[in-house]
């Protein structure tokens, strides 16, 4: 049996690196651990952490191709982050000009959740724990 220990990171390619960098740090509150300018690839790589845990690699590449990303498209469906109070989280997003979908209730757990999108329309979920 394969002995997986957990998720190491999630890699995201941004169409507008500076805009996505600002979104993930200023809006969502990720901390920059390391930023590397990979000159030979015309690319930046940004390592981001949340609560001391390495989570996201944000990349830039010249003219990356578009890919379907709505939750019902084939492939990665969305990123989901835990919050303690979803109403407060929504208020913070709205203050930063991010407007989530109307809040919903998970029919199986009774927990509150909502979706919004990053600058490249990658679906992001907030799930109240």
C-alpha positions as CSV (number, residue, x, y, z in Angstrom):
1,X,0.0,0.0,0.0
2,X,1.3,3.5,-0.9
3,X,2.1,5.4,2.3
4,X,0.9,8.9,1.6
5,X,1.5,11.3,4.4
6,X,-0.6,14.3,3.2
7,X,-0.8,16.9,0.5
8,X,2.5,18.6,0.0
9,X,1.4,21.6,-2.1
10,X,-1.0,22.8,-4.8
11,X,0.5,24.3,-8.0
12,X,-1.3,27.1,-9.7
13,X,-0.3,28.9,-12.9
14,X,-1.5,32.5,-13.1
15,X,-2.2,34.5,-16.2
16,X,-1.3,37.7,-14.4
17,X,1.3,36.9,-11.8
18,X,1.3,40.2,-9.9
19,X,-2.5,40.2,-9.7
20,X,-2.6,36.6,-8.4
21,X,0.3,37.2,-6.0
22,X,-1.7,40.1,-4.5
23,X,-4.9,38.0,-4.4
24,X,-3.3,35.1,-2.5
25,X,-1.3,37.3,-0.1
26,X,-3.4,40.4,0.4
27,X,-6.9,39.0,0.0
28,X,-6.5,35.4,1.3
29,X,-3.6,36.1,3.7
30,X,-1.0,33.6,2.5
31,X,2.6,34.3,3.6
32,X,5.4,34.5,1.0
33,X,8.0,31.9,1.9
34,X,10.2,32.3,-1.2
35,X,10.0,34.0,-4.6
36,X,12.2,32.9,-7.4
37,X,12.7,34.5,-10.8
38,X,13.4,31.7,-13.2
39,X,14.9,33.8,-15.9
40,X,15.7,30.9,-18.3
41,X,12.0,29.9,-18.3
42,X,10.6,33.5,-18.2
43,X,8.8,32.4,-15.1
44,X,8.3,33.3,-11.5
45,X,7.7,30.7,-8.7
46,X,6.2,31.9,-5.5
47,X,6.0,29.5,-2.4
48,X,3.1,30.4,-0.2
49,X,2.2,29.1,3.3
50,X,-0.9,29.3,5.5
51,X,-0.6,29.1,9.3
52,X,3.0,27.9,9.0
53,X,2.2,25.1,6.5
54,X,3.5,25.2,2.9
55,X,0.5,25.1,0.6
56,X,0.7,26.7,-2.8
57,X,3.2,27.1,-5.6
58,X,2.1,30.1,-7.7
59,X,3.8,30.1,-11.1
60,X,3.9,32.5,-14.1
61,X,4.7,31.5,-17.6
62,X,4.5,33.4,-20.8
63,X,1.1,33.0,-22.4
64,X,-0.2,29.9,-20.6
65,X,-3.2,28.2,-22.3
66,X,-6.6,28.6,-20.8
67,X,-8.3,25.6,-19.2
68,X,-11.9,25.1,-18.0
69,X,-12.1,25.6,-14.3
70,X,-15.7,25.8,-13.1
71,X,-16.6,23.3,-10.4
72,X,-18.4,21.0,-12.9
73,X,-15.5,20.8,-15.4
74,X,-13.4,17.6,-15.6
75,X,-10.2,17.7,-13.6
76,X,-9.5,19.6,-10.4
77,X,-12.8,20.8,-9.1
78,X,-11.8,23.5,-6.7
79,X,-9.7,24.5,-3.7
80,X,-11.5,24.5,-0.3
81,X,-10.3,26.3,2.8
82,X,-11.6,25.9,6.3
83,X,-12.9,28.9,8.3
84,X,-14.4,29.1,11.8
85,X,-17.0,31.8,10.9
86,X,-18.1,32.0,7.3
87,X,-20.1,35.2,7.8
88,X,-17.0,37.0,9.0
89,X,-14.9,35.5,6.2
90,X,-17.4,36.7,3.6
91,X,-17.4,40.2,5.1
92,X,-13.6,40.3,4.8
93,X,-13.8,39.2,1.2
94,X,-16.4,41.8,0.3
95,X,-14.2,44.5,2.0
96,X,-11.5,43.4,-0.5
97,X,-13.9,43.6,-3.4
98,X,-14.3,39.8,-3.7
99,X,-17.9,38.8,-3.9
100,X,-18.7,35.2,-3.1
101,X,-21.8,33.3,-4.2
102,X,-24.7,33.2,-1.8
103,X,-23.9,31.0,1.2
104,X,-25.2,27.4,1.1
105,X,-25.7,24.6,3.6
106,X,-24.1,21.2,3.0
107,X,-27.0,18.8,2.9
108,X,-25.1,16.0,4.5
109,X,-23.1,17.8,7.2
110,X,-25.3,20.9,7.8
111,X,-22.2,23.1,7.5
112,X,-22.2,26.4,5.7
113,X,-20.1,27.0,2.6
114,X,-19.7,29.4,-0.3
115,X,-17.6,29.8,-3.5
116,X,-15.7,32.6,-5.1
117,X,-13.0,32.8,-7.7
118,X,-9.3,33.8,-7.9
119,X,-8.1,36.2,-10.7
120,X,-8.0,33.4,-13.2
121,X,-11.5,32.1,-12.3
122,X,-10.2,29.2,-10.3
123,X,-13.1,28.2,-8.0
124,X,-12.3,28.5,-4.3
125,X,-14.6,27.3,-1.5
126,X,-14.8,28.4,2.1
127,X,-16.2,25.7,4.4
128,X,-17.2,26.5,8.0
129,X,-15.8,23.9,10.5
